[in-house]
């Protein structure tokens, strides 16, 4: 039962816009956290939206519903309506968030008084209903920061309207002020928050985790993903994840073209179907025959998909804010495969990859540097294997799920005392 000499069974609300069955981002993490807490004897209720990410389309079986409640692996999941659009502009994103804030709060009122409310941001506006729940039930509220909004959105040009910036900056202050504690995923977040007036005593660093039993080193042979995409006998470099404003995957396509003369080197990009369609057109125009583009795989297939690669890619643009930390780093490390990180050199992602000993770091949006790192690991397989082993050891030591679960359980218990 965790790492504690005594147990207090708590009623916990997890307020998260994304949850199972959504396959990427925060959804798998919050699903694992909720189910892990239930296994330790706690009563967990998740307040979330109808699943729609990353396609931005309500999943089959959830369409046309205002509210529904499910019970899955002991977790009560309260789902509410969200107004989604396939490719939302800024105004539509705000409307989406607003629809969730209103609908989810009404649903969240239906249930027993919680001992703690735990919310994950972004999106930032859910700090409002979470704070209201905390006030109504007179219980502590813990804010989990996966990214610092609106600063990150301003940095990449997503948010530029001065009035909206003012609104979101005040919303940010409200979220920090009303939170009893703030859990951050990297130490580098701390100074930014302290500079904004947040007390260091409010901050607790708990890195995102990876289930190191689920994601583990597996052989490349007899691998379904390699067979499906005709990758047997190839040296595979893979990017899997979001394809949006912060990634700039055109850099990967251009690097692949530079290495097109190497017959057994393949670059694979896995992403949401509409996004990879646009990238496919770019690759065809550029002429990169060694590029394979594939849609997202089911969550259950993730270990084999990661095992299919020789090298995992982490890609960011130069303008990404320096404390942004992609959640794909931990699974790649846990898979025992090396990382090539094309990221801001002084950023959190670069620091984590260097600290792990599990990969190479090159400047962002530098096609030659990225292609050079790809070539280096292609030519030096022993080095690639060695980096992968270091990464796996680092994941076991720093990112195990049970460690994270211990830390969150201790945090939830601490605010009860």
C-alpha positions in Angstrom: 0.0 0.0 0.0 2.4 2.6 -1.1 5.3 3.7 1.1 3.4 4.8 4.2 3.1 3.2 7.7 -0.6 4.0 7.8 -3.4 4.5 5.3 -6.2 7.1 5.1 -8.8 6.3 2.4 -9.7 9.5 0.7 -12.4 10.6 -1.7 -10.6 12.3 -4.6 -11.9 14.3 -7.5 -9.6 14.4 -10.6 -10.6 17.3 -12.8 -9.1 16.7 -16.2 -10.4 17.7 -19.6 -8.7 14.6 -21.1 -9.1 11.0 -20.0 -9.4 7.4 -21.3 -10.0 6.4 -24.1 -8.0 9.3 -25.5 -4.6 7.8 -26.4 -2.1 10.5 -26.0 -1.1 13.5 -23.9 -2.4 13.9 -20.4 -5.2 11.3 -20.8 -3.2 8.1 -20.2 -1.4 9.7 -17.3 -4.6 10.8 -15.5 -6.1 7.4 -16.3 -3.2 5.6 -14.7 -3.2 7.9 -11.7 -6.9 7.5 -11.0 -6.8 3.7 -11.4 -3.6 3.5 -9.3 -5.2 5.5 -6.4 -8.3 3.2 -6.5 -6.0 0.1 -6.2 -4.6 1.8 -3.0 -8.1 2.0 -1.5 -9.1 5.5 -2.4 -12.5 6.5 -3.9 -11.8 8.4 -7.1 -14.2 10.4 -9.3 -13.0 11.8 -12.6 -14.7 14.9 -14.0 -13.9 15.0 -17.7 -15.3 15.8 -21.2 -16.7 13.5 -23.9 -13.6 12.0 -25.5 -12.6 13.9 -28.6 -8.8 14.3 -28.7 -6.7 14.4 -30.9 -9.2 14.2 -33.8 -11.3 17.0 -32.2 -14.4 14.9 -32.9 -16.6 13.2 -30.2 -15.9 9.5 -30.2 -18.5 7.0 -31.3 -20.7 6.0 -28.5 -20.4 9.4 -26.8 -22.0 11.6 -29.5 -25.3 13.4 -28.8 -25.0 13.2 -25.1 -25.0 16.0 -22.6 -23.9 13.9 -19.6 -23.0 10.3 -18.9 -21.3 8.5 -16.0 -19.2 5.4 -16.5 -17.5 3.0 -14.0 -14.2 1.7 -15.3 -11.6 -0.2 -13.2 -13.2 1.2 -10.1 -13.1 4.9 -11.2 -16.4 6.8 -11.5 -16.0 8.9 -14.7 -18.4 11.8 -15.0 -18.4 13.0 -18.6 -20.0 16.2 -19.9 -20.7 17.9 -23.2 -17.9 19.8 -24.9 -18.4 22.0 -28.1 -15.5 20.8 -30.4 -14.4 21.8 -33.8 -12.0 19.8 -36.1 -9.5 22.6 -36.5 -10.4 25.2 -33.9 -9.2 28.8 -34.1 -8.5 30.8 -30.9 -12.1 31.9 -30.4 -13.4 28.3 -30.9 -10.8 27.0 -28.4 -12.1 29.5 -25.9 -15.7 28.5 -26.5 -14.6 24.8 -26.2 -13.0 25.5 -22.8 -16.0 27.6 -21.7 -18.4 24.8 -22.6 -16.5 22.3 -20.5 -16.2 24.7 -17.6 -20.0 25.2 -17.4 -21.1 21.6 -18.2 -18.5 19.8 -16.1 -19.2 21.9 -13.0 -22.9 21.0 -13.0 -22.0 17.3 -13.3 -19.3 17.5 -10.7 -21.8 18.7 -8.1 -23.5 15.3 -8.3 -21.4 13.2 -5.9 -20.1 12.9 -2.4 -18.0 15.6 -0.8 -14.4 15.1 -1.8 -11.4 15.2 0.6 -9.3 16.8 -2.2 -9.8 18.2 -5.7 -7.0 17.6 -8.1 -7.0 19.5 -11.4 -4.6 19.4 -14.3 -3.8 22.4 -16.5 -3.9 23.2 -19.4 -6.6 24.1 -20.0 -6.4 26.9 -17.5 -10.1 27.8 -17.3 -10.9 24.6 -15.4 -9.3 26.3 -12.4 -12.6 28.2 -11.9 -14.9 25.2 -11.4 -12.3 23.3 -9.4 -11.8 26.3 -7.1 -15.6 26.6 -6.7 -15.8 22.9 -5.8 -13.1 23.4 -3.2 -14.9 26.4 -1.8 -18.3 24.7 -1.7 -16.9 21.5 -0.1 -14.3 23.3 2.0 -11.6 21.0 0.8 -8.1 21.6 -0.5 -7.4 22.1 -4.2 -4.2 20.9 -5.9 -3.2 22.3 -9.2 -1.1 20.1 -11.5 0.8 22.2 -14.0 1.8 20.4 -17.2 2.6 23.7 -18.9 2.5 27.4 -17.9 -0.4 29.1 -19.7 -0.8 31.7 -21.1 3.0 32.3 -21.3 3.6 29.2 -23.5 0.7 30.2 -25.8 2.0 33.8 -26.2 5.5 32.5 -26.8 4.5 30.4 -29.9 2.1 33.1 -31.2 -1.1 31.3 -30.4 -2.3 34.1 -28.2 -1.6 37.7 -29.2 -4.8 39.7 -28.4 -4.0 42.1 -25.5 -7.4 41.9 -23.9 -7.4 38.1 -24.0 -3.8 38.0 -22.6 -5.0 40.2 -19.8 -7.9 37.8 -19.1 -5.7 34.7 -19.2 -3.0 36.3 -17.0 -5.6 37.1 -14.4 -7.0 33.6 -14.7 -3.5 32.3 -14.1 -3.2 34.4 -10.9 -6.6 33.1 -9.8 -5.5 29.5 -10.3 -2.3 30.0 -8.3 -4.0 31.9 -5.5 -6.8 29.4 -5.0 -4.7 26.3 -5.1 -3.7 24.8 -1.8 -0.6 23.2 -3.4 0.8 23.3 -7.0 2.4 20.2 -8.4 4.9 20.8 -11.1 6.5 18.3 -13.5 10.0 19.8 -13.5 12.0 21.9 -11.1 12.5 24.4 -13.9 8.9 25.6 -13.5 9.5 26.7 -10.0 11.5 30.0 -10.6 8.9 31.2 -13.2 6.1 30.7 -10.6 8.1 32.3 -7.8 8.8 35.3 -9.9 5.0 35.6 -10.3 4.5 35.7 -6.5 3.8 32.1 -5.8 5.2 30.9 -2.5 7.9 28.2 -2.8 6.0 26.4 0.0 3.1 25.8 -2.4 5.3 24.0 -4.9 5.9 20.3 -5.1 7.8 18.7 -7.9 6.4 15.3 -9.1 7.7 14.4 -12.6 5.4 12.7 -15.1 5.8 9.0 -14.9 5.8 6.0 -17.2 4.6 2.5 -16.4 7.9 0.8 -16.8 6.2 -2.7 -16.7 4.0 -1.8 -19.6 6.6 0.2 -21.6 9.8 -1.9 -21.6 12.6 -3.1 -23.9 11.2 -5.6 -26.4 12.9 -7.3 -29.4 12.5 -5.7 -32.9 12.0 -9.1 -34.5 8.5 -10.5 -35.0 7.2 -7.0 -34.3 3.7 -6.2 -35.7 4.4 -2.6 -36.4 7.6 -3.4 -38.4 5.7 -6.0 -40.4 2.7 -3.8 -41.0 4.8 -0.9 -42.4 7.5 -3.1 -44.1 10.3 -2.0 -41.7 12.0 -5.3 -41.2 15.8 -5.0 -41.8 15.6 -1.2 -41.6 17.1 1.3 -39.2 14.0 3.1 -37.9 14.0 6.6 -36.5 10.5 7.5 -35.2 8.5 10.5 -34.1 5.1 9.8 -32.5 2.9 12.5 -31.0 1.3 15.8 -31.6 1.9 17.6 -34.9 1.2 21.2 -34.2 2.5 24.7 -33.6 5.3 23.7 -31.2 6.8 20.7 -33.1 7.8 21.9 -36.6 8.0 18.4 -38.1 9.0 19.8 -41.5 12.5 19.7 -40.0 12.2 15.9 -39.7 11.0 15.6 -43.3 13.9 17.7 -44.6 16.4 15.6 -42.5 14.9 12.4 -43.9 15.5 13.8 -47.4 19.2 14.5 -46.7 19.5 10.8 -45.8 17.4 9.4 -48.6 20.6 7.9 -50.2 20.9 5.4 -47.3 18.9 2.4 -48.4 18.1 0.9 -45.1 17.4 4.0 -43.1 13.7 5.0 -42.6 12.1 7.9 -40.8 8.6 7.2 -39.4 6.1 9.8 -38.2 3.1 8.7 -36.3 0.3 11.2 -35.7 -3.3 12.2 -36.0 -4.7 11.4 -39.4 -5.5 14.9 -40.6 -2.2 16.3 -39.5 -0.2 13.5 -41.1 -2.1 14.0 -44.3 -0.8 17.6 -44.5 2.7 16.4 -43.7 2.5 13.7 -46.3 1.8 16.3 -49.0 4.8 18.3 -47.8 7.0 15.1 -48.0 5.8 14.3 -51.5 6.5 17.9 -52.7 10.0 17.8 -51.2 10.8 14.3 -52.3 11.6 12.1 -49.2 11.0 8.5 -50.3 12.5 7.1 -47.0 9.6 8.7 -44.9 6.8 6.5 -43.6 3.7 8.2 -42.2 1.3 6.2 -40.0 -1.8 7.0 -37.9 -1.9 6.7 -34.1 -1.9 3.2 -32.8 -4.2 1.8 -30.0 -2.8 2.4 -26.5 -2.3 -1.4 -26.1 0.0 -1.5 -29.1 2.3 1.3 -27.8 5.0 -1.0 -26.3 5.5 -2.8 -29.7 5.4 0.4 -31.6 8.2 1.9 -29.5 10.1 -1.4 -29.8 9.9 -1.1 -33.6 12.2 1.9 -33.6 15.9 2.1 -33.3 15.8 5.7 -32.2 13.0 8.0 -30.8 12.7 11.6 -31.9 11.7 14.5 -29.7 11.1 17.7 -31.8 10.4 21.2 -30.7 10.6 24.6 -32.5 13.1 27.3 -31.4 10.3 29.5 -30.1 9.0 26.9 -27.6 9.2 28.2 -24.1 12.3 26.8 -22.3 10.5 24.9 -19.5 8.2 22.9 -21.9 8.7 19.2 -21.3 7.2 16.8 -23.9 5.5 13.8 -22.3 6.9 11.4 -24.9 10.4 11.5 -23.4 9.6 9.2 -20.5 8.1 6.4 -22.7 11.0 6.5 -25.1 13.5 6.2 -22.2 11.5 3.3 -20.7 11.5 1.5 -24.0 15.2 1.2 -23.9 15.7 3.2 -27.2 17.9 6.2 -27.5 16.6 9.7 -28.1 17.6 12.4 -30.6 16.2 15.6 -29.1 16.0 18.6 -31.5 15.0 21.1 -28.8 16.1 24.5 -27.4 19.5 23.8 -26.0 18.9 25.5 -22.6 15.4 24.2 -22.1 14.0 21.6 -19.8 13.7 18.9 -22.5 17.4 19.2 -23.3 18.4 19.1 -19.7 16.3 15.9 -19.0 17.7 14.1 -22.1 21.3 15.1 -21.1 20.7 14.1 -17.4 19.3 10.7 -18.5 22.4 9.8 -20.5 19.9 8.4 -22.9 20.3 10.5 -26.0 21.7 13.2 -28.1 20.6 16.9 -28.1 20.8 19.1 -31.2 19.7 22.6 -31.9 16.0 23.0 -32.9 15.0 23.5 -36.5 18.6 22.7 -37.6 18.1 20.2 -40.4 21.8 19.5 -40.8 22.3 18.9 -37.1 19.3 16.6 -36.9 20.4 14.6 -40.0 24.0 14.4 -38.6 22.7 12.9 -35.3 20.6 10.4 -37.2 23.6 9.4 -39.3 25.8 9.1 -36.2 23.5 6.6 -34.5 22.9 4.8 -37.7 26.7 4.3 -38.2 27.4 3.5 -34.5 24.8 0.9 -33.4 26.7 0.1 -30.2 26.5 3.7 -29.1 22.8 3.7 -29.8 22.3 0.6 -27.8 24.3 2.0 -24.9 22.3 5.2 -24.9 19.1 3.1 -24.8 20.3 1.1 -21.8 21.2 4.3 -19.9 17.8 5.8 -20.7 16.0 2.7 -19.4 18.0 2.7 -16.2 17.2 6.4 -15.7 13.5 5.8 -16.3 13.4 3.1 -13.7 15.2 5.3 -11.2 13.3 8.5 -11.8 10.0 8.0 -13.6 8.5 4.8 -12.2 4.7 4.9 -11.8 4.9 3.6 -8.2 7.2 6.4 -7.2 4.8 9.0 -8.7 1.9 7.3 -7.0 3.7 7.4 -3.7 4.4 11.1 -4.2 0.8 12.0 -5.1 -0.6 10.0 -2.3 1.7 11.7 0.2 0.7 15.1 -1.3 -3.0 14.4 -1.0 -2.5 13.1 2.6 -0.4 16.2 3.6 -3.2 18.6 2.8 -5.6 16.7 5.0 -3.5 17.2 8.1 
